[in-house]
Amino acid sequence: MLRTARLTLTPLRAGDHDELLTLWQRPEVREFLFDGETLSAEQVTEIITGSEKDFATDKFGFWAIRETGIDRPLLGTAGLRRLDDGPDLEVVYSLDPGFQGRGLAGEAAAAVVAYGFEVLGLDRVLAEIDEGNAASIAVIERLGLRPFETVPGVLGPMIHYALTNPAHGANTA
């Protein structure tokens, strides 16, 4: 579990399935997260199961985001996953549009990045953002990640960002 000033992040579990399916089927959420694809219930189950496995074996995966101390539904997700099945981990997040604009995505992503550095001892954390996703670019840049390359993506160019663990030296990609 991770906690911030306003949020509690808990590893995804099967009980989050229905709320997660509803969130990830919203067009404005999946536009950049899933390249516009609508996930099936089975795909959401696979993501949850994969995340549970990753936490059990590698101590990272996806967290459910909820407001601390408030009996509220799932606000979104944040987590770490392998970028393109390589060795590097990227920070990812999704947030219910009704809660956007309050700094919650950045707060949750900052907690996940800190976890990656402090608990996992990562040398760096990456992010891959669609060039047209101005909101996510702003979140990532506020966290201190800097662009280092642009690669082709399904919906157009994707920008790769990196942040080096401050305990390990200067921020270079």
Steps between C-alpha positions, in 0.01 A plus 500: 500500500614852421363815662519864401343808655166423333524152354533135592641269235447127542614225263226409254294199600212304354251709701602807296399335172157654439606855590815462293307370200262795521789749527706350219202475264444877514608643163682796656705265721589235244582752224868512592523215749387227263535677163122531481439125538215387725616239748286196569422370847744216433779742409447693824515170690829421324644839595401454865639145506823615333536782750447263794768271355740792448453614860561146627815447295646847434326730754343729240178520303183710498341671798136606537468868592243606760464810714635443850241484774206533263279209403521573130524291190817439306636828365755343272818298485871563516784259469823378356532263208774392264534732201472293181584183698851635562693541825386859568186580696259772399255687718141479374174640631135551417249721674123538490436819299277629779808524723743649250638848550554456875859376488403145595670329205825678580469420869445131430773485234746672736429234765563225245825659379618540861416133561704403195802691626474441875364145517608342172827695475447581132768703325236677294129505422364553151170617355363459149247767408306555178618827348138624496437430870572846639354423844728201558800686363434774758472243783822324403696822454381630840648182650835590344509245217664634188457393135784308341356348181193479281389166357214394271175402669161363397336845514808698401830594660571391857741697718724310740581677826748407772581596857817376663486401864624810686698275733691362200620821336411751232177472299599358166312268268 
